Amino acid sequence: MKIFKNSISLLPLALLCACSMAPDYQDPKKDAELEKAVGENFSHAPNLGTSAKPADTENKGNWWSIFNDAVLSNYMEELAAHNPDLKSAFYTVEQARAAAAMTEAELYPWLNGDAEYSRTGLSDNTFGSSGATYNKWLIGASLTWDPDFFGRVRNLMNSDAAKAQSLLAAYKDTMLKLQSELATAYFSLKQYNSEKILLKETIDVRLEQVKLVNERFKSGTSILVDLRRAEQQLYEAKAQYSAILKSADLTKDYIALLLGKTRSQINISDTVLSDSLPKAPKCVPSQVLQRRYDIASAERLVYAANERIGAANAAFFPTVTISASADYAAADIDKLFDASSLAWGVGPRIYLPLFQAGKLLAQRKTALYEHKQILESYRATVLKAM
């Protein structure tokens, strides 16, 4: 019965530790204004709309494998391993995960160990001092715990976790964009190589044409205008060839940049476009919207901002700190672990903000306005995606 009574007395404490000051999260994916915008954008297909089911966690796979190009596949592997922008985004995600773990650590008691030795000599010329010398040996431990009664730490932890999820989605979005840019640059280079061959053949034809027209002009069977026209066509072909060479070199530089290397470190082949390429779809299904990483990243930021409102609200309530310590202290090390050398203490501390000149109100307003700003950014992201 005594155990039952003690359990009942701890029930209010458990309820307090479970409360949260964060407002109920309103999923922006269910926003009425966004649904209206969707209806307006897809008004040509009435009654064909369905409820969105986010699928951003689905693996996109090696989509470039449809090209059956071993060189492109090798480039994709090098991009994932060496691209500095991608690696920077990855370490940003890891920092966010570590920050969330640091915040979570504040939910639990902290235990610290202490060890100390000091030797003190007192002055003979001070009041009440005998000029003696003292030794002090101390070893012990202390425990500190801040029970999260009003959910401030849990709100911050949820916010940090959501921010980490947002950064993870942004990292995947960055990877997808870089892969797309690499594939585009790779096939653009192939196109330039094909055009170089065509223009080289065109220049050869134009040279023969200029020689032919020049001989006809000398024989009097052609006029000067015909010769100048042939020369102009030759100059145009050479100018186009020079422009293609420059574009090809810039594209090679960009491919090297995407691979995290310099031009001298990689060998970029001068292959040309094949006779057949995979057929691109004539339209993009609307389900692709549900798989976009940028939308998922923006939504997680909205959730993180919502949790920070809860942390700002919790700042108005008392903070309780429970501390305890146990030490062994003695002048002689031989007596350090005697029972008479034990000293201990337990003490709760309550901090209640009474007057801070409007600081807490300003913090709460900042959290509310930040939430509104991030929500509008999320709406903009969805509309741009559509």
C-alpha contacts under 8 A as a table, 3 or more apart, distances in Angstrom:
res1	aa1	res2	aa2	distance
1	M	4	F	5.01
1	M	5	K	6.29
2	K	5	K	5.13
2	K	6	N	6.28
3	I	6	N	5.11
3	I	7	S	6.22
4	F	7	S	5.09
4	F	8	I	6.30
5	K	8	I	5.07
5	K	9	S	6.27
6	N	9	S	5.08
6	N	10	L	6.42
7	S	10	L	5.21
7	S	11	L	6.47
8	I	11	L	5.21
9	S	12	P	6.85
9	S	13	L	7.98
10	L	13	L	5.30
10	L	14	A	6.38
11	L	14	A	5.15
11	L	15	L	6.25
12	P	15	L	5.03
12	P	16	L	6.16
13	L	16	L	5.14
13	L	17	C	6.30
13	L	149	F	7.67
14	A	17	C	5.12
14	A	18	A	6.35
15	L	18	A	5.14
15	L	19	C	6.52
16	L	19	C	5.44
16	L	149	F	4.77
16	L	150	F	6.42
17	C	147	P	6.83
17	C	148	D	5.48
17	C	149	F	4.07
17	C	150	F	6.40
17	C	151	G	6.80
18	A	149	F	7.06
18	A	150	F	7.62
18	A	151	G	7.01
19	C	149	F	6.88
19	C	150	F	5.62
19	C	151	G	5.80
20	S	150	F	5.71
20	S	151	G	4.54
20	S	152	R	7.37
20	S	154	R	7.77
20	S	155	N	7.21
20	S	310	G	6.69
20	S	314	A	7.90
21	M	150	F	6.54
21	M	151	G	6.35
21	M	152	R	7.48
21	M	155	N	7.94
21	M	309	I	7.73
21	M	310	G	4.32
21	M	311	A	6.83
21	M	313	N	5.77
21	M	314	A	5.81
22	A	155	N	6.93
22	A	306	N	6.67
22	A	307	E	5.48
22	A	308	R	7.40
22	A	309	I	5.75
22	A	310	G	3.31
22	A	311	A	6.96
22	A	313	N	7.32
23	P	306	N	6.94
23	P	307	E	7.74
23	P	309	I	7.34
23	P	310	G	6.56
25	Y	303	Y	6.98
25	Y	306	N	6.68
26	Q	30	K	7.93
27	D	30	K	5.78
27	D	31	D	7.28
28	P	31	D	5.01
28	P	299	E	7.17
28	P	375	L	7.49
28	P	378	Y	7.97
28	P	379	R	7.97
29	K	34	L	7.66
30	K	34	L	7.61
30	K	35	E	7.38
31	D	34	L	5.35
31	D	35	E	6.40
32	A	35	E	5.04
32	A	36	K	6.23
33	E	36	K	5.02
33	E	37	A	6.22
34	L	37	A	4.92
34	L	38	V	6.14
34	L	379	R	7.19
34	L	383	L	7.96
35	E	38	V	5.03
35	E	39	G	6.25
36	K	39	G	5.05
36	K	40	E	6.27
37	A	40	E	5.07
37	A	41	N	6.18
37	A	383	L	7.73
38	V	41	N	5.17
38	V	42	F	6.12
38	V	386	M	7.86
39	G	42	F	5.25
39	G	43	S	5.61
40	E	43	S	5.16
41	N	44	H	7.99
41	N	386	M	7.78
42	F	45	A	5.73
42	F	46	P	7.34
43	S	46	P	5.75
45	A	48	L	5.90
45	A	49	G	7.91
46	P	49	G	7.25
52	A	290	Q	6.62
53	K	290	Q	6.36
54	P	290	Q	4.68
54	P	291	R	6.38
54	P	296	A	7.94
55	A	58	E	5.65
55	A	290	Q	5.32
55	A	291	R	4.73
55	A	292	R	7.94
56	D	290	Q	6.42
56	D	291	R	4.07
56	D	292	R	5.76
56	D	293	Y	5.75
56	D	296	A	6.67
57	T	291	R	7.47
58	E	291	R	7.31
60	K	63	W	6.96
62	N	65	S	5.78
63	W	66	I	6.42
64	W	67	F	5.92
64	W	68	N	7.80
64	W	72	L	7.72
64	W	73	S	7.11
64	W	183	A	7.72
65	S	68	N	5.36
65	S	69	D	7.08
65	S	73	S	7.01
66	I	278	P	6.90
67	F	277	L	6.99
67	F	278	P	6.46
69	D	72	L	5.42
69	D	73	S	6.37
70	A	73	S	5.08
70	A	74	N	6.19
71	V	74	N	5.13
71	V	75	Y	6.25
72	L	75	Y	5.00
72	L	76	M	6.25
72	L	183	A	7.15
72	L	186	Y	7.35
73	S	76	M	5.10
73	S	77	E	6.49
74	N	77	E	5.20
74	N	78	E	6.40
75	Y	78	E	5.07
75	Y	79	L	6.10
75	Y	259	L	7.09
76	M	79	L	5.04
76	M	80	A	6.34
76	M	179	Q	6.67
76	M	182	L	7.72
77	E	80	A	5.27
77	E	81	A	6.33
78	E	81	A	5.07
78	E	82	H	5.77
78	E	83	N	7.53
78	E	259	L	5.81
79	L	82	H	5.41
79	L	83	N	5.03
79	L	179	Q	7.67
79	L	258	L	6.26
79	L	259	L	4.63
79	L	260	G	7.09
80	A	83	N	6.27
80	A	86	L	7.20
80	A	175	M	7.60
81	A	87	K	7.89
82	H	86	L	7.97
82	H	87	K	7.30
82	H	259	L	5.96
82	H	260	G	5.20
82	H	261	K	7.92
83	N	86	L	5.41
83	N	87	K	6.30
83	N	257	L	7.74
83	N	258	L	5.81
83	N	259	L	5.25
83	N	260	G	4.49
84	P	87	K	5.05
84	P	88	S	5.96
84	P	260	G	6.00
85	D	88	S	5.09
85	D	89	A	6.25
86	L	89	A	5.13
86	L	90	F	6.26
86	L	171	Y	7.11
86	L	174	T	6.82
86	L	175	M	6.41
87	K	90	F	4.96
87	K	91	Y	6.32
88	S	91	Y	5.29
88	S	92	T	6.26
89	A	92	T	5.01
89	A	93	V	6.48
89	A	167	L	7.86
89	A	170	A	7.96
89	A	171	Y	5.50
89	A	174	T	7.89
90	F	93	V	5.20
90	F	94	E	6.48
90	F	168	L	7.70
90	F	171	Y	6.30
91	Y	94	E	4.88
91	Y	95	Q	6.15
92	T	95	Q	5.11
92	T	96	A	6.37
92	T	167	L	7.32
93	V	96	A	5.12
93	V	97	R	6.30
93	V	164	A	5.89
93	V	167	L	5.52
93	V	168	L	5.74
93	V	171	Y	7.56
94	E	97	R	5.05
94	E	98	A	6.21
94	E	164	A	7.96
95	Q	98	A	5.12
95	Q	99	A	6.13
96	A	99	A	4.99
96	A	100	A	6.24
96	A	160	D	6.93
96	A	161	A	7.65
96	A	163	K	6.98
96	A	164	A	4.93
96	A	167	L	7.76
97	R	100	A	5.15
97	R	101	A	6.36
97	R	160	D	7.71
97	R	161	A	6.91
97	R	164	A	5.66
98	A	101	A	5.02
98	A	102	M	6.24
99	A	102	M	5.02
99	A	103	T	6.35
99	A	160	D	6.88
100	A	103	T	5.16
100	A	104	E	6.22
100	A	157	M	5.72
100	A	158	N	7.96
100	A	160	D	4.89
100	A	161	A	5.55
100	A	164	A	7.69
101	A	104	E	5.01
101	A	105	A	6.29
101	A	157	M	7.86
102	M	105	A	5.23
102	M	106	E	7.18
103	T	106	E	5.60
103	T	107	L	7.77
103	T	153	V	6.90
103	T	156	L	6.98
103	T	157	M	5.48
103	T	160	D	7.80
104	E	107	L	5.68
104	E	108	Y	7.89
104	E	153	V	7.29
104	E	154	R	7.38
104	E	157	M	5.71
105	A	108	Y	5.83
106	E	109	P	7.58
106	E	146	D	7.58
106	E	153	V	6.86
107	L	145	W	7.99
107	L	146	D	7.25
107	L	147	P	6.94
107	L	148	D	6.57
107	L	153	V	6.70
107	L	154	R	7.64
108	Y	145	W	6.52
108	Y	146	D	7.71
108	Y	147	P	7.92
109	P	143	L	6.67
109	P	144	T	5.60
109	P	145	W	4.29
109	P	146	D	7.21
110	W	143	L	5.60
110	W	144	T	5.23
110	W	145	W	6.24
111	L	141	A	7.02
111	L	142	S	5.78
111	L	143	L	4.48
111	L	144	T	6.60
112	N	141	A	5.53
112	N	142	S	5.28
112	N	143	L	6.36
113	G	139	I	7.77
113	G	140	G	5.93
113	G	141	A	4.28
113	G	142	S	6.44
114	D	138	L	7.68
114	D	139	I	5.58
114	D	140	G	5.20
114	D	141	A	5.69
114	D	142	S	7.79
115	A	137	W	7.91
115	A	138	L	5.57
115	A	139	I	4.35
115	A	140	G	6.54
116	E	136	K	7.68
116	E	137	W	5.93
116	E	138	L	4.99
116	E	139	I	6.39
117	Y	135	N	7.49
117	Y	136	K	5.53
117	Y	137	W	4.73
117	Y	138	L	6.38
118	S	135	N	5.84
118	S	136	K	5.17
118	S	137	W	6.86
119	R	133	T	7.13
119	R	134	Y	5.63
119	R	135	N	4.45
119	R	136	K	6.33
120	T	133	T	5.58
120	T	134	Y	5.15
120	T	135	N	6.42
121	G	131	G	6.80
121	G	132	A	6.02
121	G	133	T	4.20
121	G	134	Y	6.33
122	L	129	S	6.75
122	L	130	S	7.32
122	L	131	G	4.67
122	L	132	A	5.67
122	L	133	T	6.22
123	S	126	T	5.97
123	S	129	S	6.62
123	S	130	S	7.41
123	S	131	G	4.81
123	S	132	A	7.79
124	D	129	S	6.01
124	D	130	S	5.72
124	D	131	G	4.22
124	D	132	A	7.99
125	N	129	S	7.24
125	N	131	G	7.79
126	T	129	S	5.53
129	S	132	A	7.62
134	Y	331	A	6.90
135	N	331	A	4.91
135	N	332	D	6.90
136	K	329	A	7.00
136	K	330	A	5.86
136	K	331	A	4.61
136	K	332	D	7.20
137	W	329	A	5.54
137	W	330	A	5.32
137	W	331	A	5.93
137	W	332	D	6.88
137	W	333	I	6.24
137	W	336	L	6.86
138	L	327	D	6.75
138	L	328	Y	5.55
138	L	329	A	4.35
138	L	330	A	6.64
138	L	336	L	7.36
139	I	327	D	5.64
139	I	328	Y	5.34
139	I	329	A	6.66
140	G	325	S	7.46
140	G	326	A	5.53
140	G	327	D	3.91
140	G	328	Y	5.93
141	A	325	S	5.78
141	A	326	A	5.60
141	A	327	D	6.39
142	S	323	S	7.31
142	S	324	A	5.62
142	S	325	S	4.06
142	S	326	A	6.38
143	L	323	S	5.56
143	L	324	A	5.13
143	L	325	S	6.15
144	T	321	T	7.08
144	T	322	I	5.79
144	T	323	S	4.39
144	T	324	A	6.56
145	W	321	T	5.79
145	W	322	I	5.20
145	W	323	S	6.37
146	D	319	T	7.41
146	D	320	V	5.79
146	D	321	T	4.50
146	D	322	I	6.24
147	P	320	V	6.44
147	P	321	T	6.93
147	P	322	I	7.91
148	D	151	G	5.40
148	D	152	R	6.52
148	D	153	V	6.31
148	D	154	R	7.53
148	D	319	T	7.96
149	F	152	R	7.97
149	F	319	T	7.82
150	F	314	A	5.62
150	F	317	F	7.21
151	G	154	R	5.08
151	G	155	N	5.89
151	G	310	G	7.53
151	G	311	A	7.07
151	G	314	A	6.64
152	R	155	N	5.23
152	R	156	L	6.31
152	R	310	G	6.71
152	R	311	A	4.39
152	R	312	A	7.61
152	R	314	A	5.32
152	R	315	A	7.18
153	V	156	L	5.07
153	V	157	M	5.97
153	V	311	A	7.13
154	R	157	M	4.89
154	R	158	N	6.04
155	N	158	N	5.16
155	N	159	S	6.11
155	N	307	E	4.96
155	N	308	R	6.26
155	N	310	G	5.91
155	N	311	A	5.49
156	L	159	S	4.93
156	L	160	D	6.11
156	L	307	E	6.54
156	L	308	R	6.11
156	L	311	A	6.21
157	M	160	D	5.12
157	M	161	A	6.10
158	N	161	A	5.06
158	N	162	A	6.09
158	N	304	A	6.84
158	N	307	E	6.52
159	S	162	A	5.15
159	S	163	K	6.13
159	S	303	Y	7.06
159	S	304	A	3.96
159	S	305	A	6.75
159	S	306	N	7.78
159	S	307	E	5.37
159	S	308	R	6.32
160	D	163	K	4.99
160	D	164	A	6.19
160	D	304	A	6.85
161	A	164	A	5.07
161	A	165	Q	6.29
161	A	304	A	7.84
162	A	165	Q	4.96
162	A	166	S	6.12
162	A	300	R	5.35
162	A	301	L	6.60
162	A	303	Y	6.62
162	A	304	A	5.31
163	K	166	S	4.94
163	K	167	L	6.19
163	K	300	R	6.48
163	K	301	L	5.93
163	K	304	A	6.08
164	A	167	L	5.08
164	A	168	L	6.13
165	Q	168	L	5.00
165	Q	169	A	6.28
165	Q	297	S	7.15
165	Q	300	R	6.63
166	S	169	A	5.16
166	S	170	A	6.18
166	S	296	A	6.96
166	S	297	S	4.05
166	S	298	A	6.78
166	S	299	E	7.73
166	S	300	R	5.20
166	S	301	L	6.19
167	L	170	A	4.82
167	L	171	Y	6.00
167	L	297	S	6.66
168	L	171	Y	4.97
168	L	172	K	6.32
168	L	297	S	7.71
169	A	172	K	5.12
169	A	173	D	6.10
169	A	293	Y	5.17
169	A	294	D	6.75
169	A	296	A	6.49
169	A	297	S	5.17
170	A	173	D	4.88
170	A	174	T	6.04
170	A	293	Y	6.42
170	A	294	D	6.19
170	A	297	S	5.88
171	Y	174	T	5.03
171	Y	175	M	6.24
172	K	175	M	5.01
172	K	176	L	6.19
172	K	293	Y	6.70
173	D	176	L	5.11
173	D	177	K	6.18
173	D	292	R	7.69
173	D	293	Y	5.24
173	D	294	D	6.26
174	T	177	K	5.15
174	T	178	L	6.10
175	M	178	L	5.18
175	M	179	Q	6.07
176	L	179	Q	5.13
176	L	180	S	6.16
177	K	180	S	5.02
177	K	181	E	6.13
178	L	181	E	4.97
178	L	182	L	6.05
178	L	258	L	7.32
179	Q	182	L	5.10
179	Q	183	A	6.22
180	S	183	A	5.20
180	S	184	T	6.13
181	E	184	T	5.03
181	E	185	A	6.05
182	L	185	A	5.12
182	L	186	Y	5.98
182	L	255	I	6.39
182	L	258	L	6.79
183	A	186	Y	5.04
183	A	187	F	6.26
184	T	187	F	5.43
184	T	188	S	5.98
185	A	188	S	4.93
185	A	189	L	6.10
185	A	251	T	6.14
185	A	254	Y	7.50
185	A	255	I	6.59
186	Y	189	L	5.24
186	Y	190	K	6.49
186	Y	251	T	7.89
186	Y	255	I	7.21
187	F	190	K	4.88
187	F	191	Q	6.15
187	F	273	L	7.36
188	S	191	Q	4.94
188	S	192	Y	6.23
188	S	251	T	7.61
189	L	192	Y	5.00
189	L	193	N	6.16
189	L	248	A	5.74
189	L	251	T	6.26
189	L	252	K	7.31
189	L	270	D	7.88
189	L	272	V	7.98
190	K	193	N	5.03
190	K	194	S	6.23
190	K	270	D	7.03
190	K	271	T	5.82
190	K	272	V	4.45
190	K	273	L	5.26
191	Q	194	S	5.06
191	Q	195	E	6.18
191	Q	272	V	6.36
191	Q	273	L	5.97
192	Y	195	E	4.96
192	Y	196	K	6.05
192	Y	244	I	6.10
192	Y	245	L	7.72
192	Y	247	S	7.48
192	Y	248	A	5.93
192	Y	272	V	7.91
193	N	196	K	5.04
193	N	197	I	6.55
193	N	248	A	7.45
193	N	270	D	6.19
193	N	271	T	6.68
193	N	272	V	5.44
193	N	273	L	7.99
194	S	197	I	5.39
194	S	198	L	6.46
194	S	272	V	5.10
194	S	273	L	6.47
195	E	198	L	4.98
195	E	199	L	5.94
195	E	244	I	7.40
196	K	199	L	5.12
196	K	200	K	5.93
196	K	241	Y	6.33
196	K	244	I	6.68
196	K	245	L	7.41
197	I	200	K	5.13
197	I	201	E	6.30
198	L	201	E	5.22
198	L	202	T	6.16
199	L	202	T	4.70
199	L	203	I	6.04
199	L	237	A	6.51
199	L	238	K	7.83
199	L	240	Q	7.53
199	L	241	Y	5.95
200	K	203	I	5.13
200	K	204	D	6.36
200	K	241	Y	7.27
201	E	204	D	5.14
201	E	205	V	6.32
202	T	205	V	5.07
202	T	206	R	6.10
202	T	237	A	6.84
203	I	206	R	4.94
203	I	207	L	6.10
203	I	234	L	6.24
203	I	237	A	5.92
203	I	238	K	6.58
204	D	207	L	5.16
204	D	208	E	6.45
205	V	208	E	5.24
205	V	209	Q	6.17
206	R	209	Q	4.85
206	R	210	V	6.13
206	R	230	A	7.08
206	R	231	E	7.88
206	R	233	Q	6.93
206	R	234	L	5.18
207	L	210	V	5.14
207	L	211	K	6.30
207	L	234	L	6.69
208	E	211	K	5.11
208	E	212	L	6.13
209	Q	212	L	5.07
209	Q	213	V	6.12
209	Q	230	A	6.65
210	V	213	V	5.22
210	V	214	N	5.93
210	V	227	L	6.69
210	V	230	A	5.44
210	V	231	E	6.05
210	V	234	L	7.75
211	K	214	N	5.11
211	K	215	E	6.24
212	L	215	E	5.30
212	L	216	R	6.31
213	V	216	R	4.99
213	V	217	F	6.00
213	V	222	S	6.97
213	V	226	D	6.97
213	V	227	L	5.64
213	V	230	A	7.39
214	N	217	F	4.95
214	N	218	K	6.22
214	N	227	L	6.08
215	E	218	K	5.12
215	E	219	S	6.25
216	R	219	S	5.06
216	R	220	G	6.16
216	R	221	T	5.18
216	R	222	S	5.30
217	F	220	G	5.04
217	F	221	T	5.85
217	F	222	S	4.51
217	F	223	I	5.79
217	F	224	L	6.75
217	F	227	L	7.19
218	K	221	T	7.72
218	K	222	S	7.91
219	S	222	S	7.66
220	G	223	I	7.22
222	S	226	D	6.69
222	S	227	L	7.84
223	I	226	D	5.65
223	I	227	L	6.94
224	L	227	L	5.13
224	L	228	R	6.23
225	V	228	R	5.14
225	V	229	R	6.06
226	D	229	R	5.09
226	D	230	A	6.28
227	L	230	A	5.21
227	L	231	E	6.24
228	R	231	E	5.03
228	R	232	Q	6.03
229	R	232	Q	5.03
229	R	233	Q	6.27
230	A	233	Q	5.16
230	A	234	L	6.33
231	E	234	L	5.03
231	E	235	Y	6.26
232	Q	235	Y	5.08
232	Q	236	E	6.20
233	Q	236	E	5.11
233	Q	237	A	6.29
234	L	237	A	5.22
234	L	238	K	6.28
235	Y	238	K	5.09
235	Y	239	A	6.09
236	E	239	A	5.03
236	E	240	Q	6.16
237	A	240	Q	5.13
237	A	241	Y	6.14
238	K	241	Y	4.96
238	K	242	S	6.20
239	A	242	S	5.12
239	A	243	A	6.22
240	Q	243	A	5.06
240	Q	244	I	6.15
241	Y	244	I	5.11
241	Y	245	L	6.22
242	S	245	L	5.07
242	S	246	K	6.31
243	A	246	K	5.14
243	A	247	S	6.19
244	I	247	S	5.03
244	I	248	A	6.01
245	L	248	A	5.12
245	L	249	D	6.23
246	K	249	D	5.14
246	K	250	L	6.22
247	S	250	L	5.13
247	S	251	T	6.10
248	A	251	T	5.06
248	A	252	K	6.21
249	D	252	K	5.09
249	D	253	D	6.28
250	L	253	D	5.03
250	L	254	Y	6.23
251	T	254	Y	4.97
251	T	255	I	6.17
252	K	255	I	5.10
252	K	256	A	6.22
252	K	263	R	7.20
252	K	268	I	7.06
253	D	256	A	5.13
253	D	257	L	6.19
253	D	262	T	7.34
253	D	263	R	6.08
254	Y	257	L	4.90
254	Y	258	L	6.20
255	I	258	L	5.12
255	I	259	L	6.29
256	A	259	L	5.07
256	A	260	G	6.29
256	A	261	K	5.18
256	A	262	T	5.44
256	A	263	R	5.68
256	A	266	I	7.18
257	L	260	G	5.06
257	L	261	K	5.74
257	L	262	T	6.60
258	L	261	K	7.62
261	K	265	Q	6.20
261	K	266	I	7.35
262	T	265	Q	5.40
262	T	266	I	7.08
263	R	266	I	5.73
263	R	267	N	7.59
264	S	267	N	7.56
274	S	277	L	6.93
281	P	284	V	6.86
284	V	288	V	7.27
285	P	288	V	5.95
286	S	289	L	5.74
286	S	290	Q	7.82
287	Q	290	Q	5.41
287	Q	291	R	7.18
288	V	291	R	5.27
288	V	292	R	6.72
289	L	292	R	5.52
289	L	385	A	6.92
289	L	386	M	7.28
292	R	295	I	5.71
292	R	296	A	6.74
293	Y	296	A	5.10
293	Y	297	S	6.07
294	D	297	S	5.04
294	D	298	A	6.20
294	D	381	T	7.38
295	I	298	A	5.16
295	I	299	E	6.21
295	I	378	Y	7.14
295	I	381	T	6.29
295	I	382	V	6.26
296	A	299	E	5.18
296	A	300	R	6.32
297	S	300	R	5.33
297	S	301	L	6.51
298	A	301	L	5.22
298	A	302	V	6.58
298	A	374	I	7.80
298	A	377	S	7.37
298	A	378	Y	5.14
298	A	381	T	7.31
299	E	302	V	5.12
299	E	303	Y	6.55
299	E	378	Y	6.24
300	R	303	Y	5.08
300	R	304	A	6.22
301	L	304	A	4.96
301	L	305	A	6.20
301	L	374	I	6.91
302	V	305	A	5.19
302	V	306	N	6.27
302	V	371	H	6.44
302	V	374	I	5.79
302	V	375	L	5.73
302	V	378	Y	7.41
303	Y	306	N	5.00
303	Y	307	E	6.41
304	A	307	E	5.24
304	A	308	R	6.43
305	A	308	R	5.08
305	A	309	I	6.61
305	A	367	A	6.98
305	A	370	E	6.77
305	A	371	H	5.04
305	A	374	I	7.50
306	N	309	I	5.34
306	N	310	G	7.01
306	N	371	H	6.20
307	E	310	G	5.12
307	E	311	A	6.61
308	R	311	A	4.95
308	R	312	A	6.23
308	R	367	A	6.27
309	I	312	A	5.07
309	I	313	N	6.23
309	I	364	R	6.51
309	I	367	A	5.20
309	I	368	L	6.28
309	I	371	H	7.96
310	G	313	N	5.05
310	G	314	A	6.16
311	A	314	A	5.09
311	A	315	A	6.49
312	A	315	A	5.36
312	A	316	F	7.63
312	A	360	L	7.33
312	A	363	Q	6.25
312	A	364	R	5.07
312	A	367	A	6.95
313	N	316	F	5.93
313	N	317	F	7.92
313	N	364	R	6.50
314	A	317	F	5.56
315	A	318	P	7.66
315	A	360	L	6.95
316	F	353	P	6.72
316	F	360	L	6.94
317	F	352	L	6.65
317	F	353	P	7.38
318	P	350	I	6.54
318	P	351	Y	5.52
318	P	352	L	4.48
318	P	353	P	7.02
319	T	350	I	5.69
319	T	351	Y	5.03
319	T	352	L	6.47
320	V	348	P	7.04
320	V	349	R	5.65
320	V	350	I	4.52
320	V	351	Y	6.33
321	T	348	P	5.66
321	T	349	R	4.99
321	T	350	I	6.36
322	I	346	V	7.67
322	I	347	G	6.07
322	I	348	P	4.36
322	I	349	R	6.29
323	S	346	V	5.86
323	S	347	G	5.47
323	S	348	P	6.19
324	A	344	W	7.48
324	A	345	G	5.58
324	A	346	V	4.29
324	A	347	G	6.38
325	S	344	W	5.38
325	S	345	G	5.31
325	S	346	V	6.57
326	A	342	L	7.16
326	A	343	A	5.76
326	A	344	W	4.19
326	A	345	G	6.62
327	D	341	S	7.99
327	D	342	L	5.77
327	D	343	A	5.14
327	D	344	W	6.12
328	Y	336	L	5.97
328	Y	337	F	6.25
328	Y	341	S	5.16
328	Y	342	L	4.60
328	Y	343	A	6.13
329	A	336	L	5.83
329	A	341	S	5.31
329	A	342	L	6.66
329	A	343	A	7.33
330	A	333	I	6.62
330	A	335	K	6.20
330	A	336	L	5.04
330	A	341	S	5.93
331	A	335	K	7.68
331	A	336	L	7.70
332	D	335	K	5.57
332	D	336	L	6.54
333	I	336	L	4.97
334	D	337	F	7.58
335	K	338	D	5.32
335	K	341	S	7.19
336	L	341	S	6.07
337	F	341	S	6.39
337	F	342	L	7.60
338	D	341	S	5.35
338	D	342	L	7.30
339	A	342	L	5.72
353	P	356	Q	7.09
355	F	358	G	7.64
356	Q	359	K	5.61
356	Q	360	L	7.10
358	G	361	L	5.24
358	G	362	A	6.17
359	K	362	A	5.12
359	K	363	Q	6.19
360	L	363	Q	4.96
360	L	364	R	6.23
361	L	364	R	5.12
361	L	365	K	6.23
362	A	365	K	5.05
362	A	366	T	6.06
363	Q	366	T	5.04
363	Q	367	A	6.30
364	R	367	A	5.12
364	R	368	L	6.26
365	K	368	L	5.02
365	K	369	Y	6.08
366	T	369	Y	5.25
366	T	370	E	5.96
367	A	370	E	5.07
367	A	371	H	6.18
368	L	371	H	5.16
368	L	372	K	6.43
369	Y	372	K	5.04
369	Y	373	Q	6.14
370	E	373	Q	5.07
370	E	374	I	6.16
371	H	374	I	5.25
371	H	375	L	6.04
372	K	375	L	5.07
372	K	376	E	6.29
373	Q	376	E	5.30
373	Q	377	S	6.37
374	I	377	S	4.93
374	I	378	Y	6.19
375	L	378	Y	5.00
375	L	379	R	6.35
376	E	379	R	5.01
376	E	380	A	6.22
377	S	380	A	5.03
377	S	381	T	6.20
378	Y	381	T	5.05
378	Y	382	V	6.38
379	R	382	V	5.21
379	R	383	L	6.23
380	A	383	L	5.15
380	A	384	K	6.06
381	T	384	K	5.23
381	T	385	A	6.14
382	V	385	A	5.06
382	V	386	M	6.34
383	L	386	M	5.14
